[in-house]
Amino acid sequence: MTYTTIQGDMWDSIAHKVYGSESNMVQLMQANPQHTTTTVFSAGVVLTVPSIPEPVDSSLPPWKRV
């Protein structure tokens, strides 16, 4: 999957748009190393959006984890 930036996008806001949380910003940056020095994006930059596995609830016993 890809994401095309709009003027003023930043890593955290992009992560929130594509994942629903800023906590996956690091994975987004690792998938796009050529742009890691960019703080504020201009419009039209195409970024690779890696799929992130669903978090496993480790508070559940192993037989109830999906």
N, CA, C and O atoms as a GROMACS GRO file, in nm:
protein
  264
    1MET      N    1   0.084  -0.117   0.000
    1MET     CA    2   0.000   0.000   0.000
    1MET      C    3   0.090   0.125   0.000
    1MET      O    4   0.202   0.121   0.049
    2THR      N    5   0.039   0.231  -0.055
    2THR     CA    6   0.114   0.357  -0.056
    2THR      C    7   0.026   0.470  -0.003
    2THR      O    8  -0.097   0.458   0.004
    3TYR      N    9   0.092   0.578   0.033
    3TYR     CA   10   0.024   0.699   0.076
    3TYR      C   11   0.090   0.816   0.005
    3TYR      O   12   0.213   0.826   0.004
    4THR      N   13   0.011   0.902  -0.055
    4THR     CA   14   0.063   1.022  -0.121
    4THR      C   15   0.039   1.141  -0.029
    4THR      O   16  -0.074   1.169   0.011
    5THR      N   17   0.147   1.210   0.004
    5THR     CA   18   0.140   1.318   0.101
    5THR      C   19   0.066   1.440   0.047
    5THR      O   20   0.057   1.463  -0.074
    6ILE      N   21   0.013   1.515   0.142
    6ILE     CA   22  -0.042   1.647   0.112
    6ILE      C   23   0.050   1.748   0.180
    6ILE      O   24   0.121   1.714   0.274
    7GLN      N   25   0.047   1.871   0.133
    7GLN     CA   26   0.133   1.976   0.189
    7GLN      C   27   0.115   1.985   0.340
    7GLN      O   28   0.003   1.998   0.389
    8GLY      N   29   0.226   1.977   0.414
    8GLY     CA   30   0.224   1.992   0.559
    8GLY      C   31   0.216   1.862   0.636
    8GLY      O   32   0.225   1.863   0.759
    9ASP      N   33   0.201   1.749   0.567
    9ASP     CA   34   0.201   1.619   0.637
    9ASP      C   35   0.332   1.602   0.713
    9ASP      O   36   0.437   1.645   0.666
   10MET      N   37   0.324   1.538   0.829
   10MET     CA   38   0.442   1.502   0.907
   10MET      C   39   0.429   1.354   0.941
   10MET      O   40   0.320   1.297   0.931
   11TRP      N   41   0.539   1.293   0.982
   11TRP     CA   42   0.540   1.148   1.006
   11TRP      C   43   0.428   1.104   1.101
   11TRP      O   44   0.358   1.008   1.073
   12ASP      N   45   0.413   1.175   1.212
   12ASP     CA   46   0.313   1.133   1.309
   12ASP      C   47   0.171   1.146   1.256
   12ASP      O   48   0.086   1.060   1.283
   13SER      N   49   0.144   1.250   1.179
   13SER     CA   50   0.009   1.267   1.125
   13SER      C   51  -0.020   1.163   1.016
   13SER      O   52  -0.133   1.117   1.003
   14ILE      N   53   0.081   1.128   0.939
   14ILE     CA   54   0.063   1.024   0.837
   14ILE      C   55   0.035   0.889   0.904
   14ILE      O   56  -0.056   0.817   0.862
   15ALA      N   57   0.113   0.856   1.007
   15ALA     CA   58   0.090   0.731   1.080
   15ALA      C   59  -0.050   0.727   1.138
   15ALA      O   60  -0.115   0.622   1.136
   16HIS      N   61  -0.096   0.839   1.190
   16HIS     CA   62  -0.232   0.844   1.245
   16HIS      C   63  -0.336   0.822   1.136
   16HIS      O   64  -0.435   0.753   1.158
   17LYS      N   65  -0.314   0.881   1.019
   17LYS     CA   66  -0.409   0.865   0.908
   17LYS      C   67  -0.415   0.720   0.858
   17LYS      O   68  -0.524   0.667   0.835
   18VAL      N   69  -0.300   0.657   0.842
   18VAL     CA   70  -0.299   0.523   0.782
   18VAL      C   71  -0.315   0.408   0.880
   18VAL      O   72  -0.362   0.301   0.843
   19TYR      N   73  -0.275   0.429   1.006
   19TYR     CA   74  -0.283   0.322   1.107
   19TYR      C   75  -0.381   0.352   1.220
   19TYR      O   76  -0.418   0.262   1.295
   20GLY      N   77  -0.423   0.478   1.232
   20GLY     CA   78  -0.511   0.515   1.342
   20GLY      C   79  -0.438   0.546   1.470
   20GLY      O   80  -0.500   0.569   1.574
   21SER      N   81  -0.304   0.548   1.464
   21SER     CA   82  -0.223   0.576   1.583
   21SER      C   83  -0.086   0.623   1.540
   21SER      O   84  -0.030   0.577   1.440
   22GLU      N   85  -0.032   0.716   1.617
   22GLU     CA   86   0.103   0.766   1.589
   22GLU      C   87   0.210   0.666   1.631
   22GLU      O   88   0.326   0.681   1.595
   23SER      N   89   0.172   0.564   1.707
   23SER     CA   90   0.270   0.470   1.762
   23SER      C   91   0.341   0.386   1.655
   23SER      O   92   0.444   0.326   1.683
   24ASN      N   93   0.286   0.382   1.533
   24ASN     CA   94   0.350   0.305   1.426
   24ASN      C   95   0.434   0.392   1.333
   24ASN      O   96   0.469   0.351   1.222
   25MET      N   97   0.467   0.512   1.379
   25MET     CA   98   0.546   0.604   1.298
   25MET      C   99   0.684   0.547   1.265
   25MET      O  100   0.734   0.568   1.155
   26VAL      N  101   0.744   0.474   1.357
   26VAL     CA  102   0.878   0.419   1.335
   26VAL      C  103   0.878   0.319   1.219
   26VAL      O  104   0.967   0.322   1.134
   27GLN      N  105   0.778   0.232   1.214
   27GLN     CA  106   0.769   0.135   1.105
   27GLN      C  107   0.750   0.205   0.970
   27GLN      O  108   0.805   0.163   0.869
   28LEU      N  109   0.673   0.312   0.971
   28LEU     CA  110   0.651   0.390   0.849
   28LEU      C  111   0.782   0.453   0.803
   28LEU      O  112   0.813   0.452   0.684
   29MET      N  113   0.859   0.507   0.896
   29MET     CA  114   0.987   0.568   0.862
   29MET      C  115   1.088   0.463   0.814
   29MET      O  116   1.163   0.488   0.720
   30GLN      N  117   1.089   0.347   0.877
   30GLN     CA  118   1.181   0.241   0.836
   30GLN      C  119   1.151   0.191   0.696
   30GLN      O  120   1.241   0.148   0.624
   31ALA      N  121   1.025   0.197   0.655
   31ALA     CA  122   0.987   0.152   0.521
   31ALA      C  123   1.020   0.257   0.415
   31ALA      O  124   1.014   0.228   0.295
   32ASN      N  125   1.054   0.378   0.457
   32ASN     CA  126   1.083   0.488   0.366
   32ASN      C  127   1.212   0.559   0.405
   32ASN      O  128   1.210   0.679   0.433
   33PRO      N  129   1.325   0.487   0.407
   33PRO     CA  130   1.450   0.547   0.456
   33PRO      C  131   1.498   0.667   0.376
   33PRO      O  132   1.572   0.751   0.429
   34GLN      N  133   1.459   0.678   0.251
   34GLN     CA  134   1.503   0.790   0.168
   34GLN      C  135   1.440   0.922   0.213
   34GLN      O  136   1.483   1.029   0.168
   35HIS      N  137   1.338   0.917   0.300
   35HIS     CA  138   1.269   1.038   0.345
   35HIS      C  139   1.285   1.065   0.495
   35HIS      O  140   1.217   1.153   0.548
   36THR      N  141   1.371   0.992   0.562
   36THR     CA  142   1.380   1.006   0.708
   36THR      C  143   1.429   1.144   0.754
   36THR      O  144   1.405   1.182   0.868
   37THR      N  145   1.495   1.216   0.668
   37THR     CA  146   1.539   1.351   0.707
   37THR      C  147   1.431   1.456   0.684
   37THR      O  148   1.450   1.573   0.720
   38THR      N  149   1.320   1.416   0.626
   38THR     CA  150   1.209   1.509   0.602
   38THR      C  151   1.126   1.522   0.729
   38THR      O  152   1.087   1.422   0.790
   39THR      N  153   1.099   1.645   0.767
   39THR     CA  154   1.014   1.670   0.884
   39THR      C  155   0.873   1.704   0.840
   39THR      O  156   0.776   1.646   0.889
   40VAL      N  157   0.862   1.798   0.747
   40VAL     CA  158   0.732   1.839   0.693
   40VAL      C  159   0.735   1.811   0.543
   40VAL      O  160   0.822   1.860   0.471
   41PHE      N  161   0.640   1.731   0.497
   41PHE     CA  162   0.637   1.690   0.358
   41PHE      C  163   0.568   1.793   0.269
   41PHE      O  164   0.476   1.863   0.312
   42SER      N  165   0.614   1.799   0.145
   42SER     CA  166   0.543   1.874   0.042
   42SER      C  167   0.440   1.779  -0.018
   42SER      O  168   0.442   1.659   0.010
   43ALA      N  169   0.352   1.831  -0.099
   43ALA     CA  170   0.248   1.748  -0.159
   43ALA      C  171   0.307   1.657  -0.267
   43ALA      O  172   0.400   1.695  -0.338
   44GLY      N  173   0.251   1.537  -0.277
   44GLY     CA  174   0.285   1.448  -0.387
   44GLY      C  175   0.395   1.347  -0.362
   44GLY      O  176   0.434   1.276  -0.455
   45VAL      N  177   0.447   1.337  -0.241
   45VAL     CA  178   0.550   1.238  -0.211
   45VAL      C  179   0.479   1.105  -0.185
   45VAL      O  180   0.389   1.097  -0.102
   46VAL      N  181   0.520   1.001  -0.257
   46VAL     CA  182   0.457   0.870  -0.242
   46VAL      C  183   0.539   0.788  -0.143
   46VAL      O  184   0.657   0.762  -0.165
   47LEU      N  185   0.475   0.747  -0.033
   47LEU     CA  186   0.540   0.669   0.070
   47LEU      C  187   0.487   0.526   0.069
   47LEU      O  188   0.369   0.503   0.042
   48THR      N  189   0.574   0.432   0.099
   48THR     CA  190   0.534   0.293   0.116
   48THR      C  191   0.476   0.277   0.256
   48THR      O  192   0.536   0.321   0.354
   49VAL      N  193   0.360   0.213   0.264
   49VAL     CA  194   0.294   0.190   0.394
   49VAL      C  195   0.298   0.040   0.421
   49VAL      O  196   0.221  -0.036   0.362
   50PRO      N  197   0.386  -0.003   0.512
   50PRO     CA  198   0.395  -0.147   0.541
   50PRO      C  199   0.274  -0.192   0.623
   50PRO      O  200   0.217  -0.115   0.701
   51SER      N  201   0.236  -0.318   0.605
   51SER     CA  202   0.129  -0.370   0.690
   51SER      C  203   0.187  -0.399   0.828
   51SER      O  204   0.300  -0.446   0.841
   52ILE      N  205   0.109  -0.370   0.928
   52ILE     CA  206   0.150  -0.389   1.067
   52ILE      C  207   0.062  -0.499   1.126
   52ILE      O  208  -0.061  -0.490   1.120
   53PRO      N  209   0.123  -0.603   1.183
   53PRO     CA  210   0.042  -0.709   1.242
   53PRO      C  211  -0.040  -0.656   1.360
   53PRO      O  212   0.002  -0.566   1.433
   54GLU      N  213  -0.158  -0.714   1.376
   54GLU     CA  214  -0.243  -0.678   1.489
   54GLU      C  215  -0.172  -0.711   1.619
   54GLU      O  216  -0.110  -0.817   1.630
   55PRO      N  217  -0.179  -0.622   1.717
   55PRO     CA  218  -0.114  -0.652   1.845
   55PRO      C  219  -0.183  -0.770   1.914
   55PRO      O  220  -0.305  -0.784   1.908
   56VAL      N  221  -0.104  -0.851   1.979
   56VAL     CA  222  -0.156  -0.966   2.053
   56VAL      C  223  -0.175  -0.924   2.198
   56VAL      O  224  -0.085  -0.867   2.260
   57ASP      N  225  -0.292  -0.952   2.251
   57ASP     CA  226  -0.321  -0.919   2.391
   57ASP      C  227  -0.253  -1.022   2.479
   57ASP      O  228  -0.305  -1.132   2.498
   58SER      N  229  -0.137  -0.988   2.533
   58SER     CA  230  -0.060  -1.083   2.612
   58SER      C  231  -0.120  -1.108   2.750
   58SER      O  232  -0.072  -1.194   2.823
   59SER      N  233  -0.225  -1.036   2.785
   59SER     CA  234  -0.290  -1.061   2.913
   59SER      C  235  -0.383  -1.182   2.905
   59SER      O  236  -0.426  -1.235   3.008
   60LEU      N  237  -0.413  -1.227   2.783
   60LEU     CA  238  -0.498  -1.344   2.765
   60LEU      C  239  -0.414  -1.471   2.771
   60LEU      O  240  -0.297  -1.470   2.734
   61PRO      N  241  -0.474  -1.580   2.817
   61PRO     CA  242  -0.400  -1.708   2.813
   61PRO      C  243  -0.377  -1.748   2.668
   61PRO      O  244  -0.453  -1.709   2.580
   62PRO      N  245  -0.272  -1.826   2.641
   62PRO     CA  246  -0.235  -1.861   2.503
   62PRO      C  247  -0.350  -1.920   2.421
   62PRO      O  248  -0.358  -1.893   2.301
   63TRP      N  249  -0.438  -2.000   2.480
   63TRP     CA  250  -0.544  -2.063   2.403
   63TRP      C  251  -0.656  -1.967   2.364
   63TRP      O  252  -0.741  -2.001   2.283
   64LYS      N  253  -0.656  -1.844   2.421
   64LYS     CA  254  -0.755  -1.744   2.384
   64LYS      C  255  -0.700  -1.637   2.289
   64LYS      O  256  -0.776  -1.555   2.238
   65ARG      N  257  -0.569  -1.640   2.267
   65ARG     CA  258  -0.510  -1.542   2.176
   65ARG      C  259  -0.541  -1.579   2.033
   65ARG      O  260  -0.542  -1.696   1.996
   66VAL      N  261  -0.567  -1.478   1.952
   66VAL     CA  262  -0.599  -1.502   1.811
   66VAL      C  263  -0.477  -1.482   1.728
   66VAL      O  264  -0.482  -1.497   1.606
   0.00000   0.00000   0.00000
